[in-house]
Amino acid sequence: MRVLSVASEAVPLVKTGGLADVAGALPAALAPHGVELTTLLPGYPAVLKALGKGKAVHSWPDLLGQKARVLAGSLGGQPLLVLDAPSLFVREGGPYGDAGGQDWADNWQRFAAFARAAAELAVMQEFDLLHAHDWQAGLAPAYLRFLHGAKAPPSVMTIHNMAFQGHFGREIFPALGLPAEAWSMTGVEYHGGVGYLKAGMEAANIITTVSPSYAREIRSAEFGMGLEGLIASRGARVRGIVNGIDPAEWNPASDVHAPAQYSAASLARRRTNKRALEAEFGLDQDDGPLFIVVSRLTWQKGMDVAVEVLDHLVANGGRLALLGSGDAALVAGLSAAAARHPGRIGLKIGYDEGLSHRMQAGGDAILVPSRFEPCGLTQMYGLAYGCVPVVARTGGLADTVIDANLAALAAGVATGIVFTGVTQMSLADAISRAISLYRQPGVWKTMQRAGMKADFSWASSGALYAQLYQEVVRA
Ligand code: ADP
């Protein structure tokens, strides 16, 4: 089976979040199941550079008003297509906005052109199925349905985060090149404007999201963010498949970024990493519990609540090393806490892949107090690295971490601390529980080992996607 996977980012070429990890890992995860997954990416400068010359396989004199062509190459041995449209994608800054974090004003056009190219390629190159990721690819299933009709292959729409929906004003509709009938409640119209994610959810044969719990949660107003009605109406067509992690990238026994490599049988070697991490963050050197955070600094991630509990964390003998970037107000709150607690709280504001590995390899526990979390990867990296996750009971966090309640501890299956409700009190309580478990070395080690044994490789999720593809293509 040949599938066109349409994503606006993929490791190792371009990454702003978990979507990139997933889009980058899917081709290798599906290959053993007889699925050839071709990834289509926008031609950002970094993507064009990695592609090299590429082979032009198609061109448009006028793709939504822009000149564009498609270049073919490969990504990690798997087929790659790149939409080369310099007027849309070759610019300085990030994939969605300028260096100052301001969204590009023409994002509606950039990702409509991307989706339209995807739909045309899927038909022209006779793919068996189109797999669209997030709002940036959301119009692709709609273009298939409204422009290609019976010739169109089926499609799957995956939601990596319901909070990002690609909602634009109604004035853009004429420029999309869709027929008038697409302007309807079951088409692309959404609250008087155009909803890209909504359009994909309506037009795709199946909707998936990245954990079973999040698939349930988005039926409620709290998590559905306005799309809960649509999710509920498509009931049986909504599935949850948890993300895997890439063992080639995230394996403590072969991690190239960490000073010391280790396995569940050699946990003592983590001490070397802990010392190095303390030094890197300017923290006191001691054997007390060292918490880490690797996160976007946003409300979603509960970072405002984290800021409020830092005094508690320090008062109870904890230290924190935090790596992240995001909201200025949160950075200010964290900086103030670090200034109050020199040697106990260390910050690195920015994005640093290597450091994120060293933190998982040297920290004792990772805090993930998200208000909602479609899947979450950092808690899975923590599990794989023996860096015990302390997580909110939501979405993928609830699906991947087993709370250290008495029964789970007695059975030796606990892998972390799961707390309910993202409040100052519940997070402070979870931190206290973590510290008290940490002070029982035998119990802690059993938790670390249980997490490291858990299988979050792509093997099982790859099989589930392959099964789903088969089901959609045969229907
Ligand atoms: P989301 O996609 O919502 O940001 P995930 O947990 O699914 O959250 O994925 C986040 C990914 O980005 C993980 O691979 C994590 O290690 C990485 N990450 C987040 N912030 C940083 C940072 N400041 N530096 C390095 N890696 C980061």
Boltz pocket constraint, residues with backbone or C-beta under 6 A from the ligand:
constraints:
  - pocket:
      binder: B
      contacts: [[A, 16], [A, 17], [A, 18], [A, 19], [A, 21], [A, 294], [A, 295], [A, 296], [A, 323], [A, 324], [A, 325], [A, 348], [A, 350], [A, 351], [A, 352], [A, 353], [A, 356], [A, 375], [A, 376], [A, 377], [A, 378], [A, 379]]
      max_distance: 6.0
